[in-house]
């Protein structure tokens, strides 16, 4: 979730051709990395109760001002 209450969903990293998501955590980290002070990034702050696997940890990062 970002500062204005909007949600960025399914940010992910793709493999080379043929493209498919190989990690969601990498995409989540990249989006969060765009936000610096005065933003507050709470990595893996919300448990979404999603299935945990090798591509994701089931938690969401929250970005606030």
N, C-alpha and C positions, 0 to 999 in steps of 0.2 A: 504494500500500500504506500502511496506517495503522499506528500504534504497536503494535497487538495482533496483527499479522500478517494481519488481514483486508484484503480488497481491495474498493475501490469501483470498479466498472466502468461504462464508458460514460456517465460524467457528461457532460451536454451542455446546450446552450442551444437552446430551440425557437423557431421563428418563430411569428408570430401565426397564427390559423386560416387554412387547415388546417395543423395543427402538424406540423413535421418538424425534425429536428436540422439547425441551420445551422452550428454549431461545437462541437467537443469541447474545444478549448483553453479557451474561456470557462468551461465547466462545471468543468473541472479546476482552473482558477485560482480559481474561486469556492469550491470545497471546500477547497483549500489555504489560502485566505484566512481560514478559520475558526480556523486553528491559529496561535497566537502563542507566545512564550516561556512555558514551557520547551521547547516543541516545536521541532524542526528540520525545515524544509521544504526538500527538495532538488528544485527544479523541473527537470523533464525530465532526471531522474537516470538512468533506465534505458531503454536502447534496446530496444523491443519487437519490432523488425524488422517492424513493420506497414507497410502501404502508406502513403506520405506523400501528402497531398492538401491541398486548400484548407481542409478542415475539421479536419485533425489533423496533428501533426508526427511521429507514430510513437514518441514518448517518453512514459514514465510519470513522474509525480511521486511521490516517496517522503516519507512523514511519519514522523518518529521522535521519541522522547522522550529 
